[in-house]
Amino acid sequence: MSSDFERLLDEELKLAVADERLGMRRAGAIEELAKRALANPTLLGDVYAVIRSERTIGMHTLAPLGWLAADVLFLSGQEGAIRGLLQDMSGWTAPEQEDLVRHWAGKGRLSELTEELMRRYGWMAAYAK
C-alpha cells in the first residue's frame, strides 16, 4: 500500500513533516521519512529532529507523532540508526526516555529492555540512575 508521501522528493517530504496544517496526516509523512532514513542515513539527523520535537505524551491519548519514526528505527534493528536515536535521547528528560522505552518494551519488560539497550549500545538511561 503506497502513501501520497512515497511520491515526494526528500526535500518535499521534509516540508510535509513540518507542515502543521496536515494534522494527523503528518504521521504518514513522519513514518515515510523514517523509512527513507534507513536506506539513506543522511536523513537520520532529520528523523532524530522530528522525534525530538514530537516526543511528549502530554494531554492526548495517542502516542506522540515522533514515536512513529522512533518505532521504524527501533524495529529495523539497524545498529547505527538505533545508536544514533539513543544518543539523541540522552538529551531528553528521564520520563520522556522511560515513556518511549516502555512503549517499545511492552508490559513488564522495561527493566530487561533498558539493560539490553545499555549493554548493547552503551546508552545511559537517565531513568536508570
Order of alpha helices (4+ residues) and beta strands (2+ residues): alpha-alpha-alpha-alpha-alpha-alpha-alpha
